Structure formats: structure tokens, C-alpha cells
């Protein structure tokens, strides 16, 4: 699938003088909450998810608490194990962010 520059919209984020690390933003909090909700809704425990990922339960816990950052590929893998596609997740994320603004 080919993408062009017009396929993406860049939004300007309001920032304080010193940029916050993204793990401390409200938006990243929404990511974590939705990720945990997706896991729970699918009926998968942290232990089950860890086994499916070849990781430890503490890895999953750290991800859900925000102690461990994910790249986009890791996020997609976790979501698929919970029965959610990345586009579905992003749609829910954008809806949550829009509600809070």
C-alpha cells in the first residue's frame, strides 16, 4: 500500500516551555487505559498475554503502568493478541482524546 503526504494529518500539540516526555501526557494515558481495557475485554489475563508474547507477566504489567514504552510494532502485536486491530485502536484513541478536549 502506498502512502502520500496527504494521507497524514499533523496536529500541533500545545506544550509548556519544556516539552513533556510523551509517557507523561494525557494522550499516552489514554493509550495505556485503552490497551488495558482491550486486554480485559478480550478476557485475556496479563499472564496469558505474556505467554502469547513470549514475555513475562511483569513486562505486561510495566507496559500497562507506563513503565515500559512500546514501539508501534509491539503495540500492534499486543493488540492483535487481544483481538483488536491497530486502526480500530487508533479510532478509539482519537475519540477519547476528542472527548477530553
RAJO-V216900 format. One record per residue. RES is the residue in one small letter. PHI is phi in whole degrees, -180 to 180 (999 if undefined). NEAR is the number of other ideal C-beta (glycine too) atoms within 10 Angstrom. D_CENTER is the distance of its C-alpha to the mean C-alpha in Angstrom with 2 decimals. Layout:
res:RES phi:PHI near:NEAR d_center:D_CENTER
res:RES phi:PHI near:NEAR d_center:D_CENTER
This chain:
res:x phi:999 near:3 d_center:23.08
res:x phi:-96 near:4 d_center:24.12
res:x phi:-119 near:7 d_center:22.38
res:x phi:-119 near:6 d_center:24.30
res:x phi:-61 near:6 d_center:23.62
res:x phi:-77 near:6 d_center:23.92
res:x phi:-76 near:8 d_center:20.91
res:x phi:-123 near:7 d_center:18.60
res:x phi:-110 near:5 d_center:18.81
res:x phi:-100 near:6 d_center:18.41
res:x phi:-107 near:5 d_center:18.02
res:x phi:-86 near:5 d_center:19.68
res:x phi:-96 near:10 d_center:18.05
res:x phi:-76 near:4 d_center:20.68
res:x phi:-129 near:9 d_center:20.87
res:x phi:-75 near:6 d_center:23.30
res:x phi:-55 near:4 d_center:25.88
res:x phi:-99 near:6 d_center:23.83
res:x phi:-61 near:9 d_center:20.27
res:x phi:-79 near:12 d_center:17.72
res:x phi:-70 near:9 d_center:15.34
res:x phi:-62 near:11 d_center:11.90
res:x phi:-70 near:13 d_center:10.82
res:x phi:-105 near:9 d_center:13.41
res:x phi:-87 near:14 d_center:12.67
res:x phi:-61 near:11 d_center:12.22
res:x phi:-61 near:13 d_center:9.49
res:x phi:-68 near:15 d_center:7.33
res:x phi:-61 near:14 d_center:8.77
res:x phi:-65 near:18 d_center:7.67
res:x phi:-57 near:20 d_center:3.87
res:x phi:-64 near:15 d_center:5.58
res:x phi:-64 near:13 d_center:8.14
res:x phi:-69 near:18 d_center:6.84
res:x phi:-64 near:22 d_center:5.47
res:x phi:-65 near:16 d_center:8.91
res:x phi:-63 near:13 d_center:10.64
res:x phi:-63 near:19 d_center:9.96
res:x phi:-63 near:23 d_center:11.38
res:x phi:-65 near:12 d_center:14.18
res:x phi:-62 near:11 d_center:15.04
res:x phi:-79 near:14 d_center:15.56
res:x phi:78 near:9 d_center:17.88
res:x phi:-99 near:19 d_center:16.46
res:x phi:-83 near:12 d_center:17.11
res:x phi:-61 near:19 d_center:15.53
res:x phi:-65 near:11 d_center:18.71
res:x phi:-60 near:15 d_center:18.52
res:x phi:-62 near:20 d_center:15.04
res:x phi:-59 near:19 d_center:16.27
res:x phi:-62 near:15 d_center:19.40
res:x phi:-63 near:15 d_center:17.82
res:x phi:-89 near:15 d_center:15.86
res:x phi:72 near:7 d_center:19.01
res:x phi:-123 near:17 d_center:17.57
res:x phi:-95 near:13 d_center:18.67
res:x phi:-63 near:14 d_center:17.60
res:x phi:-67 near:12 d_center:17.33
res:x phi:-60 near:16 d_center:14.68
res:x phi:-62 near:25 d_center:12.44
res:x phi:-60 near:13 d_center:13.62
res:x phi:-64 near:14 d_center:12.97
res:x phi:-62 near:24 d_center:9.30
res:x phi:-68 near:17 d_center:9.09
res:x phi:-85 near:10 d_center:11.50
res:x phi:90 near:14 d_center:9.97
res:x phi:-79 near:11 d_center:13.01
res:x phi:-127 near:15 d_center:11.54
res:x phi:-81 near:13 d_center:9.32
res:x phi:-113 near:14 d_center:7.77
res:x phi:-89 near:8 d_center:9.12
res:x phi:-64 near:8 d_center:8.28
res:x phi:-69 near:9 d_center:10.69
res:x phi:-64 near:14 d_center:9.43
res:x phi:-58 near:17 d_center:5.96
res:x phi:-60 near:16 d_center:8.50
res:x phi:-62 near:14 d_center:10.88
res:x phi:-63 near:23 d_center:9.18
res:x phi:-61 near:21 d_center:8.43
res:x phi:-62 near:12 d_center:12.03
res:x phi:-66 near:18 d_center:13.37
res:x phi:-97 near:19 d_center:12.30
res:x phi:80 near:13 d_center:13.97
res:x phi:-123 near:20 d_center:11.31
res:x phi:-86 near:11 d_center:11.35
res:x phi:-60 near:14 d_center:8.93
res:x phi:-60 near:10 d_center:11.26
res:x phi:-62 near:12 d_center:11.28
res:x phi:-62 near:19 d_center:7.62
res:x phi:-65 near:14 d_center:8.14
res:x phi:-60 near:11 d_center:11.41
res:x phi:-66 near:15 d_center:10.37
res:x phi:-61 near:16 d_center:8.13
res:x phi:-62 near:12 d_center:11.28
res:x phi:-65 near:12 d_center:13.52
res:x phi:-64 near:16 d_center:12.23
res:x phi:-63 near:14 d_center:12.59
res:x phi:-65 near:8 d_center:15.94
res:x phi:-65 near:8 d_center:17.15
res:x phi:-87 near:10 d_center:16.87
res:x phi:-89 near:5 d_center:18.79
